[in-house]
Amino acid sequence: MSKTIKVALAGAGAFGIKHLDAIKLIEGVEVISLISRDLDKTRETANQYGIGHVTTELSESLALKELDAVILCTPTQMHAEQTLACLSAGKHVQVEIPLADTLKGAEAVAALQKQKGLVAMVGHTRRFNPSHQYVHNKIKGGEFNIQQMDVQTYFFRRTNMNALGQARSWTDHLLWHHAAHTVDLFAYQSGGEIVQANAVQGPIHPVLGIAMDMSIQLKSSTGAICTLSLSFNNDGPLGTFFRYIGDTATYLARYDDLYTGKDEKIDVSKVAVSMNGIELQDREFFAAIKEGREPNSSVQKVLPCYRILHQLEQQLSR
């Protein structure tokens, strides 16, 4: 494919804006349609980014003949249904993490992707962050093997707010969203299959209806282990922090930055063409479309993660 890829983006919230900013840096791609709930706010955003078509309905964008692909940054509960709609319409699709909030939804998407043969990718950004890519390259080069990953995912969300501090119309989820990042990354980095998974959770929030604190233990077929702590109650510092303990080194990953176990900063600026994980994720999506290949973090590659999340959910509901 040599022509410009025409894209629709659904969900002009905090993450949608990150994708719009990233796409501006990628040649051969044009956002032609913006979809979001509030038409006036969507028009305002579309004007800022020079997007000509605005709607509140995904189906209206999917009907555009010139449209090639869709990026979904919509509420978690809509992901599976909207991804199925995009594939059914013959459009390549990248859906932000998580692929679905049920295993049934995730498997339905995987089945339709196989049938259609389109590029379908999930926003498992940790696979693309330069910090994690650096570690992955060490593993692939035989210089480093994970013995243990210790991960903390901490936010302060006692009210239903998004990353911009705005009220959400939907409820985020520690297991199906935030744990998905680490469950997938652990399998990806360890190079094995997750063979053991255990979870415990704290009290259910009386209004949000979700656990605000959770602890997960994982074991890979390689023998490596992972301990993941998650909280919406933590009053800073916020974000996700990864400690890779290996046979030859220790690494601390904080988003796109990487440090040694002694907190010495490692230069990861030459790992990829950008230091922005979202941009690198989007570059992979569009490259896979142009090259007619399966992308890193394809639906098929991340599906095992959702099987583990389902297993943990069943365990927690007992």
C-alpha positions as CSV (number, residue, x, y, z in Angstrom):
1,M,0.0,0.0,0.0
2,S,1.6,3.2,-1.2
3,K,-1.3,5.6,-0.8
4,T,-2.1,7.7,2.2
5,I,-3.8,5.7,4.9
6,K,-7.1,7.3,5.8
7,V,-8.0,6.9,9.5
8,A,-11.0,7.5,11.7
9,L,-10.4,8.0,15.5
10,A,-13.1,7.3,17.9
11,G,-12.9,8.8,21.4
12,A,-11.4,12.3,21.6
13,G,-10.6,12.1,25.3
14,A,-7.2,12.0,27.0
15,F,-5.8,9.0,25.0
16,G,-7.5,10.0,21.7
17,I,-5.5,13.3,21.9
18,K,-2.3,11.4,22.4
19,H,-3.0,9.4,19.2
20,L,-3.8,12.5,17.3
21,D,-0.6,14.2,18.4
22,A,1.4,11.0,17.4
23,I,-0.2,10.7,14.0
24,K,0.8,14.2,13.1
25,L,4.4,12.9,13.3
26,I,3.8,9.9,10.9
27,E,4.1,10.4,7.2
28,G,1.5,8.8,4.9
29,V,-1.4,8.9,7.4
30,E,-4.3,11.2,7.5
31,V,-7.1,11.4,10.1
32,I,-10.3,12.1,8.1
33,S,-13.0,11.5,10.7
34,L,-13.3,12.1,14.4
35,I,-16.0,10.3,16.5
36,S,-17.0,11.3,20.1
37,R,-20.0,11.7,22.4
38,D,-20.1,15.5,22.6
39,L,-20.5,16.9,19.1
40,D,-19.5,20.5,20.0
41,K,-16.3,19.4,21.8
42,T,-15.5,17.0,19.0
43,R,-15.9,19.7,16.4
44,E,-13.5,21.9,18.5
45,T,-10.9,19.2,18.6
46,A,-11.4,18.4,14.9
47,N,-10.8,22.0,14.0
48,Q,-7.5,22.0,16.0
49,Y,-6.2,19.0,14.1
50,G,-7.7,19.8,10.7
51,I,-10.1,16.9,10.6
52,G,-13.0,17.4,8.1
53,H,-15.6,14.9,9.2
54,V,-17.1,14.8,12.7
55,T,-19.8,12.6,14.1
56,T,-21.1,10.9,17.3
57,E,-21.7,7.6,15.5
58,L,-19.0,5.1,14.6
59,S,-21.2,3.6,11.9
60,E,-21.3,6.9,10.1
61,S,-17.5,6.9,9.8
62,L,-17.3,3.3,8.8
63,A,-19.6,4.1,5.9
64,L,-16.9,6.5,4.4
65,K,-15.7,4.7,1.3
66,E,-12.2,6.2,1.5
67,L,-11.7,5.0,5.1
68,D,-8.9,2.4,5.6
69,A,-8.5,2.1,9.3
70,V,-9.9,3.0,12.7
71,I,-8.3,3.7,16.1
72,L,-10.6,3.1,19.0
73,C,-10.0,5.2,22.2
74,T,-13.5,4.6,23.6
75,P,-14.7,3.3,27.0
76,T,-13.5,-0.2,27.8
77,Q,-17.1,-1.7,27.8
78,M,-17.4,-0.7,24.1
79,H,-14.1,-2.1,22.8
80,A,-15.1,-5.6,21.7
81,E,-18.3,-4.6,20.0
82,Q,-16.7,-1.6,18.2
83,T,-13.7,-3.7,17.1
84,L,-16.1,-6.3,15.6
85,A,-18.0,-3.5,13.8
86,C,-14.8,-2.2,12.3
87,L,-13.7,-5.6,11.1
88,S,-17.1,-6.4,9.7
89,A,-17.0,-3.2,7.7
90,G,-13.6,-4.3,6.2
91,K,-11.5,-1.8,8.1
92,H,-8.1,-2.3,9.8
93,V,-8.4,-1.5,13.5
94,Q,-6.3,-0.6,16.5
95,V,-8.2,-0.7,19.8
96,E,-6.8,0.8,23.0
97,I,-6.1,-1.6,25.8
98,P,-8.1,-3.6,26.8
99,L,-9.3,-5.6,23.8
100,A,-12.4,-6.5,25.8
101,D,-13.7,-6.8,29.4
102,T,-14.6,-10.4,28.9
103,L,-12.9,-13.4,27.4
104,K,-15.9,-14.1,25.2
105,G,-15.6,-10.7,23.7
106,A,-11.8,-11.0,23.1
107,E,-12.2,-14.5,21.5
108,A,-15.0,-13.2,19.2
109,V,-12.7,-10.5,17.9
110,A,-9.8,-12.9,17.4
111,A,-12.1,-15.3,15.4
112,L,-13.4,-12.5,13.2
113,Q,-9.9,-11.1,12.6
114,K,-8.8,-14.6,11.4
115,Q,-11.8,-14.7,9.1
116,K,-11.3,-11.3,7.6
117,G,-7.4,-11.3,7.5
118,L,-7.3,-7.6,8.4
119,V,-4.8,-5.9,10.7
120,A,-6.3,-5.9,14.2
121,M,-4.0,-4.6,17.0
122,V,-4.4,-3.8,20.6
123,G,-2.8,-0.9,22.4
124,H,-0.4,-2.8,24.7
125,T,1.9,0.2,24.8
126,R,4.5,-1.4,27.1
127,R,5.7,-3.5,24.2
128,F,6.6,-0.3,22.4
129,N,8.0,2.0,25.2
130,P,11.8,2.4,24.5
131,S,12.6,1.4,28.1
132,H,10.9,-2.0,27.7
133,Q,12.2,-2.4,24.1
134,Y,15.8,-1.9,25.5
135,V,15.2,-4.8,27.9
136,H,13.6,-6.9,25.2
137,N,16.6,-6.4,22.9
138,K,18.9,-7.6,25.8
139,I,16.8,-10.7,26.2
140,K,16.7,-11.4,22.5
141,G,20.5,-10.9,22.3
142,G,21.0,-13.5,25.1
143,E,22.5,-10.9,27.4
144,F,19.7,-10.9,30.0
145,N,17.1,-13.3,31.4
146,I,14.3,-12.3,33.7
147,Q,14.2,-14.0,37.1
148,Q,11.6,-11.7,38.6
149,M,9.5,-8.7,37.7
150,D,8.2,-6.5,40.5
151,V,5.5,-4.1,39.2
152,Q,3.5,-1.3,40.9
153,T,0.6,0.3,39.2
154,Y,-0.7,3.2,41.3
155,F,-3.2,5.9,40.7
156,F,-5.3,8.2,42.9
157,R,-8.9,7.7,41.6
158,R,-11.3,7.6,44.5
159,T,-13.6,9.5,42.2
160,N,-14.3,8.5,38.6
161,M,-11.8,10.8,36.7
162,N,-9.7,10.3,33.6
163,A,-6.0,11.2,33.0
164,L,-6.9,14.8,32.4
165,G,-8.8,15.1,35.7
166,Q,-12.2,15.1,33.9
167,A,-15.2,13.2,35.0
168,R,-15.6,9.8,33.3
169,S,-18.9,8.4,31.9
170,W,-17.6,4.9,32.5
171,T,-15.7,3.0,35.2
172,D,-12.0,2.0,34.7
173,H,-10.9,-1.4,35.9
174,L,-7.8,-2.5,37.7
175,L,-7.9,-6.1,36.3
176,W,-9.2,-5.8,32.8
177,H,-7.3,-2.6,32.0
178,H,-4.3,-1.9,34.2
179,A,-3.3,-5.5,35.0
180,A,-3.6,-6.3,31.3
181,H,-0.5,-4.2,30.6
182,T,1.7,-6.2,33.0
183,V,0.2,-9.7,32.3
184,D,1.0,-9.3,28.6
185,L,4.4,-7.7,29.1
186,F,5.5,-10.4,31.5
187,A,4.7,-13.1,29.0
188,Y,6.3,-11.1,26.2
189,Q,9.5,-10.3,28.1
190,S,9.9,-13.7,29.7
191,G,9.4,-15.5,26.4
192,G,7.2,-18.1,28.0
193,E,3.6,-19.0,28.7
194,I,2.0,-18.0,32.0
195,V,1.4,-21.3,33.8
196,Q,0.3,-20.0,37.2
197,A,-1.7,-17.0,38.2
198,N,-3.1,-15.9,41.5
199,A,-5.0,-12.8,42.7
200,V,-6.4,-11.2,45.8
201,Q,-8.4,-7.9,46.0
202,G,-9.4,-5.4,48.6
203,P,-12.9,-4.0,49.4
204,I,-15.3,-3.2,46.6
205,H,-15.9,0.5,46.3
206,P,-19.6,1.3,47.3
207,V,-20.2,3.7,44.3
208,L,-17.8,2.5,41.6
209,G,-18.5,-1.2,42.2
210,I,-14.9,-2.3,41.7
211,A,-12.0,-3.3,43.9
212,M,-9.7,-0.3,44.4
213,D,-6.7,-2.5,45.4
214,M,-5.4,-5.7,44.0
215,S,-2.4,-8.0,44.1
216,I,-1.4,-10.5,41.4
217,Q,1.2,-13.2,41.2
218,L,2.3,-14.8,38.0
219,K,4.7,-17.6,36.9
220,S,6.1,-18.2,33.5
221,S,7.0,-21.5,31.9
222,T,10.5,-20.2,31.9
223,G,10.5,-20.2,35.7
224,A,10.4,-16.4,36.0
225,I,7.9,-14.9,38.4
226,C,6.1,-11.6,38.6
227,T,4.4,-9.7,41.5
228,L,2.0,-6.9,40.5
229,S,0.5,-4.5,43.0
230,L,-2.4,-2.2,41.8
231,S,-4.2,0.6,43.6
232,F,-6.6,3.4,42.9
233,N,-6.1,4.6,46.5
234,N,-2.4,5.6,46.3
235,D,-1.8,9.3,46.8
236,G,1.4,9.6,44.7
237,P,3.7,8.9,43.1
238,L,1.4,7.9,40.2
239,G,1.9,5.6,37.3
240,T,3.4,2.2,36.7
241,F,6.9,1.3,37.8
242,F,8.7,-1.9,36.7
243,R,11.7,-3.6,38.3
244,Y,13.3,-6.3,36.1
245,I,15.5,-8.5,38.2
246,G,17.6,-10.8,36.0
247,D,20.6,-13.0,35.9
248,T,23.0,-10.3,34.8
249,A,21.4,-7.0,35.7
250,T,18.5,-5.1,37.3
251,Y,16.5,-2.5,35.4
252,L,13.9,0.0,36.6
253,A,11.5,1.1,33.9
254,R,9.3,4.2,34.4
255,Y,7.3,4.7,31.3
256,D,9.8,5.7,28.6
257,D,12.7,6.1,30.9
258,L,15.1,3.3,32.1
259,Y,17.5,3.1,35.1
260,T,19.9,0.6,36.5
261,G,19.2,-1.1,39.8
262,K,21.4,1.7,41.3
263,D,19.2,4.3,39.8
264,E,21.7,5.3,37.1
265,K,19.8,6.6,34.0
266,I,20.3,4.5,30.8
267,D,20.1,6.3,27.4
268,V,17.3,4.7,25.4
269,S,17.0,7.6,22.9
270,K,18.5,5.4,20.1
271,V,16.3,2.3,20.7
272,A,13.6,3.5,18.3
273,V,12.8,6.5,16.1
274,S,10.9,8.2,18.9
275,M,10.8,8.3,22.7
276,N,7.0,8.3,22.6
277,G,5.4,4.9,23.2
278,I,2.1,5.9,21.7
279,E,3.8,7.1,18.5
280,L,5.8,3.9,18.2
281,Q,2.6,1.9,18.7
282,D,0.8,3.8,16.0
283,R,3.8,3.5,13.6
284,E,3.7,-0.3,14.0
285,F,0.0,-0.3,13.2
286,F,0.3,1.7,10.0
287,A,3.5,-0.2,9.0
288,A,1.7,-3.5,9.4
289,I,-1.2,-2.2,7.2
290,K,1.3,-1.0,4.4
291,E,3.4,-4.2,4.6
292,G,0.4,-6.6,4.8
293,R,1.8,-8.3,8.0
294,E,0.8,-9.1,11.5
295,P,1.8,-6.4,14.0
296,N,3.4,-6.7,17.3
297,S,0.5,-6.7,19.9
298,S,-1.9,-8.1,17.3
299,V,-5.2,-9.5,18.7
300,Q,-3.8,-13.0,18.2
301,K,-0.6,-12.3,20.1
302,V,-2.2,-10.7,23.1
303,L,-5.2,-13.1,23.4
304,P,-3.3,-15.3,26.0
305,C,-3.3,-12.3,28.3
306,Y,-7.1,-12.1,28.3
307,R,-7.3,-15.8,29.0
308,I,-5.2,-15.2,32.2
309,L,-7.4,-12.1,33.1
310,H,-10.5,-14.3,32.8
311,Q,-8.9,-17.0,35.0
312,L,-8.1,-14.4,37.6
313,E,-11.6,-12.9,37.5
314,Q,-13.1,-16.3,38.0
315,Q,-10.7,-16.8,41.0
316,L,-11.7,-13.5,42.5
317,S,-15.4,-14.1,42.2
318,R,-15.3,-17.3,44.3
